[in-house]
Amino acid sequence: MQKWTRWQAWVAAVAGACAALSPLVIEMDDTATWTMVVLGVVTAAVALGSMAMEEDRISAYALVLMGVLFLGSPWVLDVASTDNDLAVTAWILGAVTLVAGLLSLPEVEQRMHHRAIPH
């Protein structure tokens, strides 16, 4: 597979961009704003790095981790019960990122096995 063609990484990059831009649309406090921006920028960067380095196995696992961080962030920020818009946004973006990361794992593993030296 060629670089820049993995749809899973594109989906994760868009989710990261949406998270980074979400404070423009959703009203949130400073801590939540910085959390969403940082998680979004890191997610987009990991996804772009994943597309640039097609043999990189770590980036697929990093996308899974970013999805988990998004999913847990409303509880860590203690806004799950008070700021419904922020919580739902984080959960949706987290689920999208997590699923994109999980779906990219078999593809990465398959590419790694095809590159193995035969005995």
KEMIKOL-554664 format. One line per 5 residues: number of its first residue (from 1); their letters; for each residue x, y, z of C-alpha. Coordinates in pm, whole numbers, padded with zeros to 5 digits. Layout:
NUM = A = X Y Z; ...
END
This chain:
1 = MQKWT = 00000 00000 00000; 00128 00347 -00085; 00182 00632 00154; -00106 00872 00222; -00373 00621 00117
6 = RWQAW = -00477 00464 00449; -00837 00570 00502; -00823 00482 00873; -00549 00737 00932; -00737 00999 00731
11 = VAAVA = -01044 00943 00949; -00833 00978 01265; -00670 01295 01128; -01010 01451 01063; -01127 01350 01412
16 = GACAA = -00817 01513 01558; -00875 01831 01361; -01238 01839 01476; -01127 01800 01838; -00868 02076 01806
21 = LSPLV = -01128 02309 01656; -01415 02209 01886; -01355 02493 02137; -01457 02734 01860; -01804 02576 01853
26 = IEMDD = -01855 02438 02203; -01828 02656 02508; -01589 02502 02763; -01356 02610 03040; -00983 02667 02989
31 = TATWT = -00876 02321 03107; -01120 02146 02877; -01025 02374 02589; -00656 02294 02621; -00727 01926 02668
36 = MVVLG = -00932 01905 02349; -00683 02113 02151; -00381 01912 02268; -00551 01574 02220; -00675 01685 01877
41 = VVTAA = -00338 01815 01757; -00153 01506 01883; -00411 01276 01723; -00388 01455 01389; -00006 01451 01405
46 = VALGS = 00003 01078 01485; -00240 01007 01200; -00037 01211 00952; 00281 01041 01071; 00111 00706 01028
51 = MAMEE = 00034 00788 00667; 00384 00920 00597; 00561 00613 00738; 00362 00317 00616; 00573 00055 00799
56 = DRISA = 00534 00232 01133; 00354 -00006 01366; 00362 00219 01672; 00138 00487 01520; -00154 00245 01488
61 = YALVL = -00125 00163 01857; -00087 00535 01932; -00418 00605 01757; -00585 00344 01976; -00434 00514 02282
66 = MGVLF = -00553 00857 02165; -00904 00719 02124; -00896 00585 02478; -00772 00921 02607; -01057 01100 02431
71 = LGSPW = -01309 00855 02573; -01179 00902 02926; -01127 01277 02915; -01481 01380 03023; -01444 01178 03343
76 = VLDVA = -01088 01296 03406; -01197 01657 03358; -01504 01588 03572; -01740 01727 03308; -01921 01407 03212
81 = STDND = -02227 01502 03416; -02215 01881 03385; -02109 01962 03026; -02306 01731 02800; -02188 01888 02471
86 = LAVTA = -01821 01849 02559; -01864 01495 02689; -02058 01376 02384; -01807 01539 02148; -01513 01376 02326
91 = WILGA = -01687 01037 02330; -01776 01049 01960; -01430 01164 01853; -01274 00909 02087; -01482 00626 01946
96 = VTLVA = -01401 00728 01589; -01028 00748 01666; -01028 00421 01859; -01210 00232 01583; -00985 00385 01314
101 = GLLSL = -00678 00277 01510; -00812 -00073 01567; -00904 -00111 01200; -00555 -00004 01093; -00380 -00266 01309
106 = PEVEQ = -00442 -00569 01083; -00334 -00370 00779; -00009 -00265 00947; 00059 -00619 01068; -00006 -00758 00720
111 = RMHHR = 00240 -00512 00565; 00501 -00605 00825; 00466 -00977 00750; 00498 -00922 00376; 00828 -00744 00434
116 = AIPH = 00971 -01035 00634; 01273 -01212 00490; 01190 -01571 00384; 01386 -01852 00549
END
